[in-house]
Amino acid sequence: MMKNERIDRRRFIRNTSSVMFTGAILPVLPTDMAKSESKEDSFGFLTLPYLQNLNHDMVVVMFIINSNAHSWVEFGENGFDNIACSSRDGLVDADIRLNKMILKNLKPETTYFYRVVSKQILSFDPYDLKYGEKITSEAFSFTTPKKDSGSVSCVILNDIHDRPDSFYDLFGLAEQLKFDFVVLNGDMFDYQTDERQIIDHLLVPCTNLFATETPFLMIRGNHETRGKYARQLKGYFTYPDHDEYYFSFRQGPVHFIVLDSGEDKEDEHPEYGGIVNFDEFREEQARWLENEVSKSEFSDCKYKVVIMHIPPFYSGNGHGTMHCRKLFHPVFERHNIAMVISGHTHAYGIHPPTTEHSYPIIIGGGPQKGNRTLIHLKANFENLETEMIKDDGSIIGRYTV
Protein backbone atom coordinates (compact mmCIF):
# COMPACT_ATOMS: atom_id res chain seq x y z
CA MET A 1 0.00 0.00 0.00
CA MET A 2 1.48 3.33 -1.04
CA LYS A 3 1.64 6.29 1.36
CA ASN A 4 -1.03 8.33 -0.41
CA GLU A 5 -3.36 5.33 -0.39
CA ARG A 6 -2.84 4.98 3.36
CA ILE A 7 -3.69 8.64 3.91
CA ASP A 8 -6.84 8.39 1.79
CA ARG A 9 -7.96 5.30 3.69
CA ARG A 10 -7.38 7.03 7.01
CA ARG A 11 -9.43 10.04 5.96
CA PHE A 12 -12.23 7.76 4.79
CA ILE A 13 -12.28 5.90 8.11
CA ARG A 14 -12.25 9.12 10.08
CA ASN A 15 -15.00 10.73 8.04
CA THR A 16 -17.30 7.71 8.21
CA SER A 17 -16.51 7.01 11.89
CA SER A 18 -16.33 3.27 11.22
CA VAL A 19 -13.70 0.55 11.33
CA MET A 20 -13.71 -1.72 8.30
CA PHE A 21 -12.61 -5.36 8.07
CA THR A 22 -13.14 -8.19 5.66
CA GLY A 23 -16.57 -9.52 6.50
CA ALA A 24 -17.48 -6.95 9.17
CA ILE A 25 -18.26 -3.26 9.59
CA LEU A 26 -18.44 -2.16 13.22
CA PRO A 27 -19.49 1.34 14.31
CA VAL A 28 -17.30 3.25 16.74
CA LEU A 29 -19.74 3.52 19.61
CA PRO A 30 -19.74 6.24 22.25
CA THR A 31 -18.78 4.85 25.65
CA ASP A 32 -22.27 5.14 27.08
CA MET A 33 -23.74 3.18 24.15
CA ALA A 34 -21.25 0.33 24.18
CA LYS A 35 -22.88 -1.81 26.87
CA SER A 36 -26.40 -1.56 25.51
CA GLU A 37 -25.52 -2.21 21.88
CA SER A 38 -22.58 -4.63 22.11
CA LYS A 39 -24.86 -7.66 22.68
CA GLU A 40 -26.59 -7.01 19.37
CA ASP A 41 -23.36 -6.76 17.37
CA SER A 42 -22.49 -9.62 15.05
CA PHE A 43 -19.19 -11.36 15.72
CA GLY A 44 -16.39 -9.01 14.69
CA PHE A 45 -13.24 -7.11 15.49
CA LEU A 46 -13.35 -4.17 17.89
CA THR A 47 -9.93 -2.90 16.76
CA LEU A 48 -7.61 -3.18 13.85
CA PRO A 49 -4.44 -5.05 14.83
CA TYR A 50 -1.76 -2.91 16.46
CA LEU A 51 1.98 -3.52 16.69
CA GLN A 52 4.11 -3.59 19.83
CA ASN A 53 7.81 -4.30 20.41
CA LEU A 54 8.93 -4.48 16.80
CA ASN A 55 12.61 -5.35 16.52
CA HIS A 56 14.88 -7.08 14.02
CA ASP A 57 13.60 -10.62 14.69
CA MET A 58 10.15 -10.36 16.32
CA VAL A 59 7.01 -8.32 16.78
CA VAL A 60 3.88 -8.51 18.92
CA VAL A 61 0.50 -8.18 17.18
CA MET A 62 -2.48 -7.26 19.39
CA PHE A 63 -6.19 -6.93 18.60
CA ILE A 64 -9.57 -7.15 20.33
CA ILE A 65 -12.71 -8.96 19.22
CA ASN A 66 -16.22 -8.63 20.60
CA SER A 67 -16.76 -12.26 21.59
CA ASN A 68 -14.60 -15.07 22.94
CA ALA A 69 -12.81 -16.89 20.17
CA HIS A 70 -9.79 -18.84 18.98
CA SER A 71 -7.55 -16.38 17.11
CA TRP A 72 -4.26 -16.38 15.25
CA VAL A 73 -2.06 -14.33 12.90
CA GLU A 74 -1.21 -15.40 9.36
CA PHE A 75 1.94 -13.81 7.95
CA GLY A 76 4.77 -14.09 5.46
CA GLU A 77 7.07 -12.25 3.08
CA ASN A 78 5.01 -12.94 -0.01
CA GLY A 79 1.82 -14.39 1.39
CA PHE A 80 0.42 -15.89 4.57
CA ASP A 81 2.34 -19.16 4.84
CA ASN A 82 3.11 -18.83 8.57
CA ILE A 83 0.77 -18.93 11.55
CA ALA A 84 1.33 -17.53 15.03
CA CYS A 85 -0.90 -17.93 18.05
CA SER A 86 -0.47 -17.41 21.76
CA SER A 87 -0.04 -20.43 24.03
CA ARG A 88 1.13 -21.23 27.53
CA ASP A 89 2.04 -24.59 29.04
CA GLY A 90 0.93 -26.37 25.88
CA LEU A 91 -2.50 -24.74 25.81
CA VAL A 92 -3.48 -22.19 23.18
CA ASP A 93 -4.98 -19.01 24.64
CA ALA A 94 -8.44 -19.66 23.24
CA ASP A 95 -11.82 -18.43 24.46
CA ILE A 96 -10.54 -14.86 24.90
CA ARG A 97 -11.22 -11.42 23.38
CA LEU A 98 -7.96 -9.52 23.93
CA ASN A 99 -5.26 -11.11 21.80
CA LYS A 100 -1.48 -10.81 21.99
CA MET A 101 0.46 -12.82 19.37
CA ILE A 102 4.26 -12.95 19.10
CA LEU A 103 5.73 -13.37 15.62
CA LYS A 104 9.21 -14.86 16.09
CA ASN A 105 12.28 -15.71 14.00
CA LEU A 106 11.79 -12.84 11.59
CA LYS A 107 14.50 -11.56 9.27
CA PRO A 108 16.01 -8.09 9.72
CA GLU A 109 15.19 -5.39 7.14
CA THR A 110 12.34 -7.46 5.73
CA THR A 111 8.77 -6.51 4.90
CA TYR A 112 6.11 -8.93 6.12
CA PHE A 113 2.44 -9.03 5.29
CA TYR A 114 -0.02 -10.18 7.92
CA ARG A 115 -3.68 -10.56 8.75
CA VAL A 116 -5.51 -11.65 11.88
CA VAL A 117 -8.12 -14.41 12.01
CA SER A 118 -10.70 -15.23 14.69
CA LYS A 119 -13.08 -18.16 14.95
CA GLN A 120 -15.92 -17.65 17.41
CA ILE A 121 -16.31 -20.20 20.19
CA LEU A 122 -19.98 -20.96 20.80
CA SER A 123 -19.48 -23.55 23.55
CA PHE A 124 -16.40 -24.72 25.42
CA ASP A 125 -17.54 -27.92 27.06
CA PRO A 126 -15.23 -30.87 27.77
CA TYR A 127 -14.81 -32.92 24.57
CA ASP A 128 -17.35 -30.70 22.82
CA LEU A 129 -15.81 -27.49 21.46
CA LYS A 130 -18.22 -25.79 19.07
CA TYR A 131 -17.08 -23.02 16.70
CA GLY A 132 -19.17 -20.37 15.04
CA GLU A 133 -18.32 -17.74 12.45
CA LYS A 134 -14.77 -17.16 11.21
CA ILE A 135 -13.61 -13.64 10.35
CA THR A 136 -10.42 -12.41 8.69
CA SER A 137 -9.01 -8.89 8.69
CA GLU A 138 -7.66 -7.12 5.66
CA ALA A 139 -3.92 -7.44 5.01
CA PHE A 140 -1.37 -5.14 6.63
CA SER A 141 2.41 -4.97 6.54
CA PHE A 142 5.41 -4.02 8.64
CA THR A 143 9.16 -3.90 8.05
CA THR A 144 11.67 -5.17 10.60
CA PRO A 145 14.58 -2.82 11.39
CA LYS A 146 18.23 -3.48 10.75
CA LYS A 147 19.87 -5.49 13.54
CA ASP A 148 22.60 -2.96 14.33
CA SER A 149 21.23 0.19 12.77
CA GLY A 150 23.24 3.40 12.89
CA SER A 151 20.14 5.58 13.24
CA VAL A 152 16.76 5.78 14.94
CA SER A 153 13.79 8.13 14.82
CA CYS A 154 10.48 8.41 16.63
CA VAL A 155 7.63 10.82 17.27
CA ILE A 156 6.40 11.59 20.78
CA LEU A 157 2.97 12.77 21.90
CA ASN A 158 1.79 13.56 25.40
CA ASP A 159 -1.25 14.85 27.29
CA ILE A 160 -3.99 14.06 24.80
CA HIS A 161 -6.50 13.78 27.69
CA ASP A 162 -9.33 11.89 26.01
CA ARG A 163 -9.36 14.01 22.86
CA PRO A 164 -9.04 11.42 20.04
CA ASP A 165 -9.21 14.10 17.34
CA SER A 166 -5.85 15.36 18.58
CA PHE A 167 -4.20 12.22 17.21
CA TYR A 168 -5.47 13.07 13.72
CA ASP A 169 -4.49 16.72 14.03
CA LEU A 170 -0.98 16.01 15.29
CA PHE A 171 -0.24 13.14 12.92
CA GLY A 172 -1.23 15.42 10.08
CA LEU A 173 2.04 17.15 10.93
CA ALA A 174 3.99 13.90 10.72
CA GLU A 175 3.15 12.82 7.17
CA GLN A 176 6.56 13.95 5.88
CA LEU A 177 8.53 12.75 8.91
CA LYS A 178 10.43 9.51 9.15
CA PHE A 179 9.85 7.55 12.34
CA ASP A 180 10.51 3.99 13.47
CA PHE A 181 8.06 4.02 16.36
CA VAL A 182 5.67 6.27 18.26
CA VAL A 183 5.86 7.16 21.95
CA LEU A 184 2.68 8.06 23.84
CA ASN A 185 4.24 9.81 26.81
CA GLY A 186 1.42 9.71 29.33
CA ASP A 187 -1.99 11.24 30.04
CA MET A 188 -3.65 9.93 26.92
CA PHE A 189 -6.74 9.77 29.13
CA ASP A 190 -8.22 11.76 32.02
CA TYR A 191 -8.88 8.53 33.93
CA GLN A 192 -9.62 4.89 33.11
CA THR A 193 -13.31 4.01 32.82
CA ASP A 194 -13.61 0.85 30.73
CA GLU A 195 -12.33 -1.00 27.68
CA ARG A 196 -14.49 1.03 25.29
CA GLN A 197 -12.68 4.21 26.31
CA ILE A 198 -9.31 2.61 25.52
CA ILE A 199 -10.61 1.48 22.14
CA ASP A 200 -12.41 4.64 21.04
CA HIS A 201 -10.02 7.24 22.43
CA LEU A 202 -6.67 5.55 21.68
CA LEU A 203 -6.65 2.30 19.73
CA VAL A 204 -9.03 3.40 16.96
CA PRO A 205 -7.20 6.63 16.08
CA CYS A 206 -3.77 5.00 16.43
CA THR A 207 -4.61 2.03 14.21
CA ASN A 208 -6.33 4.27 11.67
CA LEU A 209 -3.20 6.43 11.49
CA PHE A 210 -0.13 4.25 11.97
CA ALA A 211 -0.27 1.36 14.47
CA THR A 212 -1.06 -1.43 11.98
CA GLU A 213 2.35 -0.77 10.40
CA THR A 214 4.39 1.10 13.02
CA PRO A 215 4.64 0.12 16.72
CA PHE A 216 4.00 2.40 19.67
CA LEU A 217 4.97 2.56 23.33
CA MET A 218 2.25 3.41 25.83
CA ILE A 219 3.90 5.16 28.79
CA ARG A 220 1.74 5.67 31.83
CA GLY A 221 1.12 9.20 33.06
CA ASN A 222 -0.44 10.17 36.36
CA HIS A 223 -3.94 10.28 34.84
CA GLU A 224 -3.64 6.66 33.66
CA THR A 225 -3.42 5.65 37.33
CA ARG A 226 -6.91 6.99 38.04
CA GLY A 227 -10.33 5.41 37.62
CA LYS A 228 -11.84 1.98 38.15
CA TYR A 229 -10.20 0.46 35.05
CA ALA A 230 -6.63 1.68 35.73
CA ARG A 231 -5.54 -1.73 37.00
CA GLN A 232 -6.51 -3.40 33.72
CA LEU A 233 -4.69 -0.90 31.47
CA LYS A 234 -1.38 -2.77 31.18
CA GLY A 235 -3.05 -5.79 29.58
CA TYR A 236 -3.82 -3.80 26.42
CA PHE A 237 -0.15 -3.14 25.65
CA THR A 238 3.16 -5.01 25.60
CA TYR A 239 6.28 -3.87 27.38
CA PRO A 240 9.82 -5.08 26.63
CA ASP A 241 12.09 -6.94 28.98
CA HIS A 242 10.15 -7.58 32.21
CA ASP A 243 6.61 -6.42 31.30
CA GLU A 244 6.65 -3.44 33.63
CA TYR A 245 5.73 0.19 33.03
CA TYR A 246 9.45 1.00 33.38
CA PHE A 247 11.97 -0.54 30.98
CA SER A 248 14.92 0.17 28.72
CA PHE A 249 15.85 -0.71 25.17
CA ARG A 250 18.43 0.20 22.59
CA GLN A 251 17.70 1.20 19.02
CA GLY A 252 20.37 2.63 16.76
CA PRO A 253 22.85 4.75 18.73
CA VAL A 254 20.32 5.52 21.50
CA HIS A 255 19.69 3.67 24.75
CA PHE A 256 16.20 4.63 25.89
CA ILE A 257 15.25 4.54 29.56
CA VAL A 258 11.49 4.71 30.22
CA LEU A 259 10.35 5.54 33.75
CA ASP A 260 6.89 5.63 35.28
CA SER A 261 6.80 8.84 37.30
CA GLY A 262 3.60 7.83 39.09
CA GLU A 263 1.14 10.21 40.69
CA ASP A 264 1.83 13.90 41.28
CA LYS A 265 0.57 14.09 44.88
CA GLU A 266 1.40 12.28 48.11
CA ASP A 267 0.13 8.73 48.44
CA GLU A 268 -1.94 9.86 51.43
CA HIS A 269 -3.77 12.57 49.48
CA PRO A 270 -7.56 12.21 49.86
CA GLU A 271 -7.94 12.15 46.06
CA TYR A 272 -6.52 8.61 45.96
CA GLY A 273 -8.71 7.10 48.67
CA GLY A 274 -5.87 5.20 50.34
CA ILE A 275 -5.31 2.75 47.45
CA VAL A 276 -2.02 3.90 45.89
CA ASN A 277 1.62 3.27 46.77
CA PHE A 278 3.70 5.30 44.34
CA ASP A 279 6.56 6.22 46.67
CA GLU A 280 7.50 2.57 46.97
CA PHE A 281 6.98 2.07 43.24
CA ARG A 282 9.35 4.93 42.37
CA GLU A 283 11.92 3.61 44.87
CA GLU A 284 11.69 0.21 43.18
CA GLN A 285 12.41 1.90 39.85
CA ALA A 286 15.38 3.79 41.31
CA ARG A 287 16.98 0.49 42.36
CA TRP A 288 16.29 -0.95 38.92
CA LEU A 289 17.70 2.18 37.27
CA GLU A 290 20.97 1.96 39.20
CA ASN A 291 21.41 -1.59 37.99
CA GLU A 292 20.38 -0.76 34.41
CA VAL A 293 22.86 2.08 33.94
CA SER A 294 25.70 -0.14 35.21
CA LYS A 295 25.30 -2.53 32.28
CA SER A 296 27.77 -2.38 29.40
CA GLU A 297 24.99 -2.10 26.81
CA PHE A 298 24.04 1.18 28.46
CA SER A 299 27.51 2.63 29.00
CA ASP A 300 28.67 1.61 25.50
CA CYS A 301 25.78 3.40 23.78
CA LYS A 302 26.50 6.89 22.45
CA TYR A 303 23.29 8.59 23.61
CA LYS A 304 21.18 7.93 26.69
CA VAL A 305 17.65 9.33 26.53
CA VAL A 306 15.12 9.21 29.37
CA ILE A 307 11.40 9.37 28.65
CA MET A 308 9.11 9.99 31.64
CA HIS A 309 5.78 11.78 31.97
CA ILE A 310 6.53 14.09 34.92
CA PRO A 311 9.76 16.03 34.39
CA PRO A 312 12.23 16.27 37.30
CA PHE A 313 12.30 20.09 36.89
CA TYR A 314 9.92 22.78 35.54
CA SER A 315 6.90 21.07 37.07
CA GLY A 316 6.46 22.95 40.33
CA ASN A 317 7.30 21.60 43.75
CA GLY A 318 4.62 18.95 44.08
CA HIS A 319 5.43 15.65 45.72
CA GLY A 320 5.65 13.63 42.50
CA THR A 321 8.09 16.03 40.89
CA MET A 322 10.28 16.32 43.96
CA HIS A 323 10.35 12.58 44.61
CA CYS A 324 11.36 11.93 40.98
CA ARG A 325 14.06 14.58 41.31
CA LYS A 326 15.37 13.07 44.52
CA LEU A 327 15.49 9.50 43.21
CA PHE A 328 16.31 9.82 39.51
CA HIS A 329 18.13 13.09 38.96
CA PRO A 330 21.38 12.05 40.74
CA VAL A 331 21.54 8.93 38.56
CA PHE A 332 21.01 11.04 35.44
CA GLU A 333 23.88 13.29 36.47
CA ARG A 334 26.31 10.47 37.23
CA HIS A 335 25.66 8.56 34.05
CA ASN A 336 25.67 11.27 31.38
CA ILE A 337 22.04 11.28 30.35
CA ALA A 338 21.86 13.14 27.05
CA MET A 339 18.24 14.26 27.30
CA VAL A 340 15.02 13.90 29.29
CA ILE A 341 11.70 14.09 27.39
CA SER A 342 8.51 14.69 29.38
CA GLY A 343 5.02 16.18 29.36
CA HIS A 344 2.59 16.72 32.25
CA THR A 345 2.88 20.50 32.68
CA HIS A 346 0.77 21.42 29.60
CA ALA A 347 3.37 24.15 29.02
CA TYR A 348 5.68 23.20 26.17
CA GLY A 349 9.33 24.15 26.43
CA ILE A 350 12.88 23.27 25.47
CA HIS A 351 15.07 23.74 28.55
CA PRO A 352 18.85 23.66 27.96
CA PRO A 353 21.25 22.47 30.67
CA THR A 354 21.68 24.72 33.71
CA THR A 355 23.58 24.58 36.95
CA GLU A 356 20.69 22.51 38.34
CA HIS A 357 20.69 19.86 35.62
CA SER A 358 23.44 19.07 33.13
CA TYR A 359 21.03 17.55 30.58
CA PRO A 360 18.37 19.30 28.46
CA ILE A 361 14.73 18.73 29.38
CA ILE A 362 12.19 18.72 26.55
CA ILE A 363 8.56 19.14 27.66
CA GLY A 364 5.67 18.69 25.23
CA GLY A 365 2.49 20.72 25.49
CA GLY A 366 -1.24 20.01 25.48
CA PRO A 367 -4.09 19.27 25.58
CA GLN A 368 -5.90 22.37 24.27
CA LYS A 369 -5.82 23.36 20.61
CA GLY A 370 -3.03 25.86 20.11
CA ASN A 371 -0.94 24.27 22.85
CA ARG A 372 -0.53 20.72 21.53
CA THR A 373 2.83 19.50 20.27
CA LEU A 374 4.51 16.68 18.43
CA ILE A 375 8.17 15.97 19.22
CA HIS A 376 10.33 14.38 16.54
CA LEU A 377 13.52 12.69 17.75
CA LYS A 378 16.18 11.43 15.38
CA ALA A 379 19.72 10.25 16.00
CA ASN A 380 22.74 8.89 14.20
CA PHE A 381 26.36 8.63 15.25
CA GLU A 382 26.93 12.31 14.39
CA ASN A 383 24.18 13.86 16.52
CA LEU A 384 20.94 13.51 18.44
CA GLU A 385 18.25 16.03 17.55
CA THR A 386 14.75 16.83 18.77
CA GLU A 387 12.35 19.12 16.98
CA MET A 388 9.12 20.32 18.59
CA ILE A 389 6.22 21.11 16.27
CA LYS A 390 3.14 23.03 17.41
CA ASP A 391 -0.28 21.89 16.25
CA ASP A 392 -0.48 24.76 13.75
CA GLY A 393 2.61 23.39 12.00
CA SER A 394 5.06 25.97 13.30
CA ILE A 395 8.42 24.87 14.70
CA ILE A 396 8.72 25.77 18.38
CA GLY A 397 12.38 24.88 18.54
CA ARG A 398 15.12 22.33 18.14
CA TYR A 399 17.80 20.95 20.40
CA THR A 400 20.87 19.06 19.16
CA VAL A 401 23.35 17.04 21.16
SVG drawing of the C-alpha trace seen along z (x, -y; Angstrom):
<svg xmlns="http://www.w3.org/2000/svg" viewBox="-29 -28 60 63">
<polyline fill="none" stroke="black" stroke-width="0.4" points="0.0,0.0 1.5,-3.3 1.6,-6.3 -1.0,-8.3 -3.4,-5.3 -2.8,-5.0 -3.7,-8.6 -6.8,-8.4 -8.0,-5.3 -7.4,-7.0 -9.4,-10.0 -12.2,-7.8 -12.3,-5.9 -12.3,-9.1 -15.0,-10.7 -17.3,-7.7 -16.5,-7.0 -16.3,-3.3 -13.7,-0.6 -13.7,1.7 -12.6,5.4 -13.1,8.2 -16.6,9.5 -17.5,7.0 -18.3,3.3 -18.4,2.2 -19.5,-1.3 -17.3,-3.2 -19.7,-3.5 -19.7,-6.2 -18.8,-4.8 -22.3,-5.1 -23.7,-3.2 -21.3,-0.3 -22.9,1.8 -26.4,1.6 -25.5,2.2 -22.6,4.6 -24.9,7.7 -26.6,7.0 -23.4,6.8 -22.5,9.6 -19.2,11.4 -16.4,9.0 -13.2,7.1 -13.3,4.2 -9.9,2.9 -7.6,3.2 -4.4,5.0 -1.8,2.9 2.0,3.5 4.1,3.6 7.8,4.3 8.9,4.5 12.6,5.4 14.9,7.1 13.6,10.6 10.2,10.4 7.0,8.3 3.9,8.5 0.5,8.2 -2.5,7.3 -6.2,6.9 -9.6,7.1 -12.7,9.0 -16.2,8.6 -16.8,12.3 -14.6,15.1 -12.8,16.9 -9.8,18.8 -7.6,16.4 -4.3,16.4 -2.1,14.3 -1.2,15.4 1.9,13.8 4.8,14.1 7.1,12.2 5.0,12.9 1.8,14.4 0.4,15.9 2.3,19.2 3.1,18.8 0.8,18.9 1.3,17.5 -0.9,17.9 -0.5,17.4 0.0,20.4 1.1,21.2 2.0,24.6 0.9,26.4 -2.5,24.7 -3.5,22.2 -5.0,19.0 -8.4,19.7 -11.8,18.4 -10.5,14.9 -11.2,11.4 -8.0,9.5 -5.3,11.1 -1.5,10.8 0.5,12.8 4.3,13.0 5.7,13.4 9.2,14.9 12.3,15.7 11.8,12.8 14.5,11.6 16.0,8.1 15.2,5.4 12.3,7.5 8.8,6.5 6.1,8.9 2.4,9.0 0.0,10.2 -3.7,10.6 -5.5,11.7 -8.1,14.4 -10.7,15.2 -13.1,18.2 -15.9,17.6 -16.3,20.2 -20.0,21.0 -19.5,23.5 -16.4,24.7 -17.5,27.9 -15.2,30.9 -14.8,32.9 -17.3,30.7 -15.8,27.5 -18.2,25.8 -17.1,23.0 -19.2,20.4 -18.3,17.7 -14.8,17.2 -13.6,13.6 -10.4,12.4 -9.0,8.9 -7.7,7.1 -3.9,7.4 -1.4,5.1 2.4,5.0 5.4,4.0 9.2,3.9 11.7,5.2 14.6,2.8 18.2,3.5 19.9,5.5 22.6,3.0 21.2,-0.2 23.2,-3.4 20.1,-5.6 16.8,-5.8 13.8,-8.1 10.5,-8.4 7.6,-10.8 6.4,-11.6 3.0,-12.8 1.8,-13.6 -1.2,-14.9 -4.0,-14.1 -6.5,-13.8 -9.3,-11.9 -9.4,-14.0 -9.0,-11.4 -9.2,-14.1 -5.8,-15.4 -4.2,-12.2 -5.5,-13.1 -4.5,-16.7 -1.0,-16.0 -0.2,-13.1 -1.2,-15.4 2.0,-17.2 4.0,-13.9 3.2,-12.8 6.6,-13.9 8.5,-12.8 10.4,-9.5 9.9,-7.6 10.5,-4.0 8.1,-4.0 5.7,-6.3 5.9,-7.2 2.7,-8.1 4.2,-9.8 1.4,-9.7 -2.0,-11.2 -3.6,-9.9 -6.7,-9.8 -8.2,-11.8 -8.9,-8.5 -9.6,-4.9 -13.3,-4.0 -13.6,-0.8 -12.3,1.0 -14.5,-1.0 -12.7,-4.2 -9.3,-2.6 -10.6,-1.5 -12.4,-4.6 -10.0,-7.2 -6.7,-5.6 -6.6,-2.3 -9.0,-3.4 -7.2,-6.6 -3.8,-5.0 -4.6,-2.0 -6.3,-4.3 -3.2,-6.4 -0.1,-4.3 -0.3,-1.4 -1.1,1.4 2.4,0.8 4.4,-1.1 4.6,-0.1 4.0,-2.4 5.0,-2.6 2.3,-3.4 3.9,-5.2 1.7,-5.7 1.1,-9.2 -0.4,-10.2 -3.9,-10.3 -3.6,-6.7 -3.4,-5.6 -6.9,-7.0 -10.3,-5.4 -11.8,-2.0 -10.2,-0.5 -6.6,-1.7 -5.5,1.7 -6.5,3.4 -4.7,0.9 -1.4,2.8 -3.0,5.8 -3.8,3.8 -0.1,3.1 3.2,5.0 6.3,3.9 9.8,5.1 12.1,6.9 10.1,7.6 6.6,6.4 6.6,3.4 5.7,-0.2 9.5,-1.0 12.0,0.5 14.9,-0.2 15.8,0.7 18.4,-0.2 17.7,-1.2 20.4,-2.6 22.9,-4.7 20.3,-5.5 19.7,-3.7 16.2,-4.6 15.2,-4.5 11.5,-4.7 10.3,-5.5 6.9,-5.6 6.8,-8.8 3.6,-7.8 1.1,-10.2 1.8,-13.9 0.6,-14.1 1.4,-12.3 0.1,-8.7 -1.9,-9.9 -3.8,-12.6 -7.6,-12.2 -7.9,-12.1 -6.5,-8.6 -8.7,-7.1 -5.9,-5.2 -5.3,-2.8 -2.0,-3.9 1.6,-3.3 3.7,-5.3 6.6,-6.2 7.5,-2.6 7.0,-2.1 9.4,-4.9 11.9,-3.6 11.7,-0.2 12.4,-1.9 15.4,-3.8 17.0,-0.5 16.3,0.9 17.7,-2.2 21.0,-2.0 21.4,1.6 20.4,0.8 22.9,-2.1 25.7,0.1 25.3,2.5 27.8,2.4 25.0,2.1 24.0,-1.2 27.5,-2.6 28.7,-1.6 25.8,-3.4 26.5,-6.9 23.3,-8.6 21.2,-7.9 17.6,-9.3 15.1,-9.2 11.4,-9.4 9.1,-10.0 5.8,-11.8 6.5,-14.1 9.8,-16.0 12.2,-16.3 12.3,-20.1 9.9,-22.8 6.9,-21.1 6.5,-22.9 7.3,-21.6 4.6,-18.9 5.4,-15.6 5.7,-13.6 8.1,-16.0 10.3,-16.3 10.3,-12.6 11.4,-11.9 14.1,-14.6 15.4,-13.1 15.5,-9.5 16.3,-9.8 18.1,-13.1 21.4,-12.0 21.5,-8.9 21.0,-11.0 23.9,-13.3 26.3,-10.5 25.7,-8.6 25.7,-11.3 22.0,-11.3 21.9,-13.1 18.2,-14.3 15.0,-13.9 11.7,-14.1 8.5,-14.7 5.0,-16.2 2.6,-16.7 2.9,-20.5 0.8,-21.4 3.4,-24.2 5.7,-23.2 9.3,-24.1 12.9,-23.3 15.1,-23.7 18.9,-23.7 21.2,-22.5 21.7,-24.7 23.6,-24.6 20.7,-22.5 20.7,-19.9 23.4,-19.1 21.0,-17.6 18.4,-19.3 14.7,-18.7 12.2,-18.7 8.6,-19.1 5.7,-18.7 2.5,-20.7 -1.2,-20.0 -4.1,-19.3 -5.9,-22.4 -5.8,-23.4 -3.0,-25.9 -0.9,-24.3 -0.5,-20.7 2.8,-19.5 4.5,-16.7 8.2,-16.0 10.3,-14.4 13.5,-12.7 16.2,-11.4 19.7,-10.3 22.7,-8.9 26.4,-8.6 26.9,-12.3 24.2,-13.9 20.9,-13.5 18.2,-16.0 14.8,-16.8 12.3,-19.1 9.1,-20.3 6.2,-21.1 3.1,-23.0 -0.3,-21.9 -0.5,-24.8 2.6,-23.4 5.1,-26.0 8.4,-24.9 8.7,-25.8 12.4,-24.9 15.1,-22.3 17.8,-20.9 20.9,-19.1 23.3,-17.0"/>
</svg>
